[in-house]
Amino acid sequence: MDDCVIVLNKYDEYWAEMSTRRALRKILSDRAVPVKEDRSDLLGAIKLGWGPDAKYKPIYRPLIIRLSHFDYYYYKSDKVPYSDNAVFLRDKSICQYWHYEDGKKIMYKCHPSELTIDHVQPVSREGKTNDFLNAVCACRHCNEIIKKNMTPEEAGLELIREPKVPKRITGDRARAFFAYDPKKKAHQAYNEFISS
């Protein structure tokens, strides 16, 4: 079952994802409010009030919730730990291999569903994993169809820029990166939410 809930900070910015169970705990303890719900999935009801005048409020499966009091974290260190999201942020979701259109070199901004991490020197050929100097953002086409298990030179690809270790300023605001998965209902709801 698709058990994913999108979490927004109090400014409606994407922050994270969590399970339905954790999201319901936050909603029931008034630490979050539902933004979008799956009205076809009734999970239960809450009793409001006492005696014969008590009413019941239905609880539907949340798809997107907004945290009531959280804005964001601030970094306490200038060191950036390796993660796929850090690579996507460093490369601004731009495929790091030149694309050609009408004989001209162009930079290609990846749609969230096409983002992949490419190891410049393939891992199966002594390439390092979890290393900013060997990882770049690449579109699915360049990574899985053209490059496969080759070096960029062997595949006839040219890097836009050499990968570097990203830097940040202590006290910068932490950012989360959203990678769209069309199979998840919460992701579809979030796509509609940001489009409206």
C-alpha positions as a Python dict, from the first residue, in 0.01 Angstrom:
ca = {
    (1, 'M'): (0, 0, 0),
    (2, 'D'): (114, 355, -76),
    (3, 'D'): (183, 492, 277),
    (4, 'C'): (321, 838, 211),
    (5, 'V'): (215, 1178, 344),
    (6, 'I'): (376, 1504, 224),
    (7, 'V'): (474, 1736, 511),
    (8, 'L'): (481, 2114, 463),
    (9, 'N'): (625, 2371, 701),
    (10, 'K'): (403, 2653, 826),
    (11, 'Y'): (488, 2854, 511),
    (12, 'D'): (355, 2577, 281),
    (13, 'E'): (708, 2480, 168),
    (14, 'Y'): (787, 2111, 112),
    (15, 'W'): (973, 1974, 410),
    (16, 'A'): (956, 1594, 428),
    (17, 'E'): (748, 1279, 392),
    (18, 'M'): (619, 1049, 663),
    (19, 'S'): (388, 755, 720),
    (20, 'T'): (12, 793, 758),
    (21, 'R'): (38, 676, 1120),
    (22, 'R'): (288, 950, 1215),
    (23, 'A'): (88, 1213, 1026),
    (24, 'L'): (-231, 1115, 1213),
    (25, 'R'): (-47, 1142, 1546),
    (26, 'K'): (55, 1498, 1456),
    (27, 'I'): (-299, 1589, 1344),
    (28, 'L'): (-465, 1441, 1655),
    (29, 'S'): (-220, 1621, 1887),
    (30, 'D'): (-284, 1955, 1705),
    (31, 'R'): (76, 1976, 1582),
    (32, 'A'): (-40, 1963, 1217),
    (33, 'V'): (-348, 2025, 1006),
    (34, 'P'): (-453, 1827, 699),
    (35, 'V'): (-425, 2021, 372),
    (36, 'K'): (-542, 1746, 133),
    (37, 'E'): (-711, 1418, 221),
    (38, 'D'): (-808, 1104, 34),
    (39, 'R'): (-1187, 1121, 79),
    (40, 'S'): (-1223, 765, -52),
    (41, 'D'): (-1025, 624, 245),
    (42, 'L'): (-1214, 671, 575),
    (43, 'L'): (-993, 568, 867),
    (44, 'G'): (-1234, 632, 1154),
    (45, 'A'): (-1402, 911, 1348),
    (46, 'I'): (-1340, 1132, 1652),
    (47, 'K'): (-1612, 1197, 1908),
    (48, 'L'): (-1661, 1569, 1971),
    (49, 'G'): (-1842, 1656, 2294),
    (50, 'W'): (-2034, 1445, 2546),
    (51, 'G'): (-2381, 1309, 2598),
    (52, 'P'): (-2663, 1305, 2344),
    (53, 'D'): (-2532, 1620, 2170),
    (54, 'A'): (-2195, 1460, 2085),
    (55, 'K'): (-2098, 1470, 1720),
    (56, 'Y'): (-1852, 1261, 1523),
    (57, 'K'): (-1589, 1403, 1292),
    (58, 'P'): (-1471, 1164, 1018),
    (59, 'I'): (-1097, 1107, 975),
    (60, 'Y'): (-978, 1051, 618),
    (61, 'R'): (-632, 941, 512),
    (62, 'P'): (-415, 1255, 489),
    (63, 'L'): (-213, 1313, 171),
    (64, 'I'): (-62, 1651, 265),
    (65, 'I'): (-29, 1802, 613),
    (66, 'R'): (100, 2141, 731),
    (67, 'L'): (299, 2157, 1055),
    (68, 'S'): (146, 2419, 1284),
    (69, 'H'): (458, 2570, 1440),
    (70, 'F'): (761, 2453, 1241),
    (71, 'D'): (930, 2684, 991),
    (72, 'Y'): (1275, 2528, 921),
    (73, 'Y'): (1609, 2426, 1070),
    (74, 'Y'): (1931, 2620, 1046),
    (75, 'Y'): (2264, 2452, 976),
    (76, 'K'): (2511, 2452, 1264),
    (77, 'S'): (2808, 2350, 1049),
    (78, 'D'): (2947, 2446, 707),
    (79, 'K'): (3017, 2079, 624),
    (80, 'V'): (2764, 1928, 383),
    (81, 'P'): (2710, 1554, 440),
    (82, 'Y'): (2674, 1350, 122),
    (83, 'S'): (2319, 1270, 7),
    (84, 'D'): (2142, 1242, -327),
    (85, 'N'): (1940, 1554, -239),
    (86, 'A'): (2262, 1749, -174),
    (87, 'V'): (2386, 1651, -523),
    (88, 'F'): (2054, 1761, -681),
    (89, 'L'): (2070, 2093, -495),
    (90, 'R'): (2436, 2150, -589),
    (91, 'D'): (2358, 2084, -957),
    (92, 'K'): (2021, 2271, -942),
    (93, 'S'): (1846, 1966, -1095),
    (94, 'I'): (2028, 2028, -1425),
    (95, 'C'): (2160, 1722, -1608),
    (96, 'Q'): (2537, 1761, -1592),
    (97, 'Y'): (2587, 1628, -1945),
    (98, 'W'): (2549, 1862, -2240),
    (99, 'H'): (2238, 1807, -2451),
    (100, 'Y'): (2226, 1910, -2817),
    (101, 'E'): (1936, 2085, -2988),
    (102, 'D'): (1970, 2204, -3349),
    (103, 'G'): (2347, 2158, -3322),
    (104, 'K'): (2374, 2383, -3013),
    (105, 'K'): (2479, 2280, -2665),
    (106, 'I'): (2203, 2332, -2410),
    (107, 'M'): (2162, 2265, -2038),
    (108, 'Y'): (1866, 2039, -1961),
    (109, 'K'): (1664, 2099, -1642),
    (110, 'C'): (1535, 1759, -1528),
    (111, 'H'): (1172, 1699, -1442),
    (112, 'P'): (1158, 1550, -1088),
    (113, 'S'): (1054, 1212, -1231),
    (114, 'E'): (1373, 1191, -1445),
    (115, 'L'): (1631, 1279, -1179),
    (116, 'T'): (1903, 1022, -1119),
    (117, 'I'): (2248, 1019, -963),
    (118, 'D'): (2523, 921, -1204),
    (119, 'H'): (2865, 805, -1090),
    (120, 'V'): (3110, 968, -1334),
    (121, 'Q'): (3355, 681, -1282),
    (122, 'P'): (3121, 376, -1261),
    (123, 'V'): (3116, 204, -922),
    (124, 'S'): (3178, -133, -1090),
    (125, 'R'): (3503, 14, -1225),
    (126, 'E'): (3658, 143, -901),
    (127, 'G'): (3437, 455, -880),
    (128, 'K'): (3362, 585, -531),
    (129, 'T'): (3010, 586, -391),
    (130, 'N'): (2878, 858, -159),
    (131, 'D'): (3139, 1101, -291),
    (132, 'F'): (3053, 1448, -421),
    (133, 'L'): (3353, 1433, -658),
    (134, 'N'): (3218, 1123, -835),
    (135, 'A'): (2842, 1197, -831),
    (136, 'V'): (2644, 1425, -1063),
    (137, 'C'): (2278, 1490, -1136),
    (138, 'A'): (2179, 1327, -1464),
    (139, 'C'): (1855, 1279, -1650),
    (140, 'R'): (1733, 921, -1676),
    (141, 'H'): (1800, 917, -2054),
    (142, 'C'): (2169, 1014, -2025),
    (143, 'N'): (2232, 788, -1726),
    (144, 'E'): (2041, 471, -1811),
    (145, 'I'): (2023, 471, -2191),
    (146, 'I'): (2340, 643, -2311),
    (147, 'K'): (2605, 615, -2039),
    (148, 'K'): (2512, 289, -1866),
    (149, 'N'): (2835, 139, -1721),
    (150, 'M'): (3082, 356, -1915),
    (151, 'T'): (3286, 667, -1844),
    (152, 'P'): (3156, 989, -2003),
    (153, 'E'): (3434, 974, -2267),
    (154, 'E'): (3346, 617, -2366),
    (155, 'A'): (2976, 711, -2392),
    (156, 'G'): (3050, 1026, -2596),
    (157, 'L'): (2914, 1253, -2323),
    (158, 'E'): (3069, 1580, -2210),
    (159, 'L'): (3035, 1710, -1854),
    (160, 'I'): (2909, 2067, -1816),
    (161, 'R'): (3137, 2117, -1514),
    (162, 'E'): (3356, 1902, -1293),
    (163, 'P'): (3177, 1795, -973),
    (164, 'K'): (3282, 1977, -653),
    (165, 'V'): (3212, 1941, -284),
    (166, 'P'): (2933, 2191, -206),
    (167, 'K'): (2979, 2453, 64),
    (168, 'R'): (2731, 2635, 280),
    (169, 'I'): (2736, 2912, 533),
    (170, 'T'): (2679, 2824, 898),
    (171, 'G'): (2330, 2944, 984),
    (172, 'D'): (2187, 2892, 634),
    (173, 'R'): (1833, 2759, 623),
    (174, 'A'): (1796, 2386, 561),
    (175, 'R'): (1607, 2296, 242),
    (176, 'A'): (1436, 1973, 148),
    (177, 'F'): (1417, 1842, -207),
    (178, 'F'): (1102, 1694, -358),
    (179, 'A'): (1148, 1407, -604),
    (180, 'Y'): (818, 1328, -777),
    (181, 'D'): (696, 968, -788),
    (182, 'P'): (382, 937, -1005),
    (183, 'K'): (281, 611, -829),
    (184, 'K'): (220, 788, -495),
    (185, 'K'): (-119, 952, -434),
    (186, 'A'): (40, 1209, -199),
    (187, 'H'): (285, 1314, -472),
    (188, 'Q'): (-1, 1355, -721),
    (189, 'A'): (-191, 1566, -465),
    (190, 'Y'): (119, 1778, -398),
    (191, 'N'): (170, 1834, -770),
    (192, 'E'): (-190, 1964, -793),
    (193, 'F'): (-138, 2174, -477),
    (194, 'I'): (168, 2358, -613),
    (195, 'S'): (3, 2400, -955),
    (196, 'S'): (-306, 2573, -810),
}
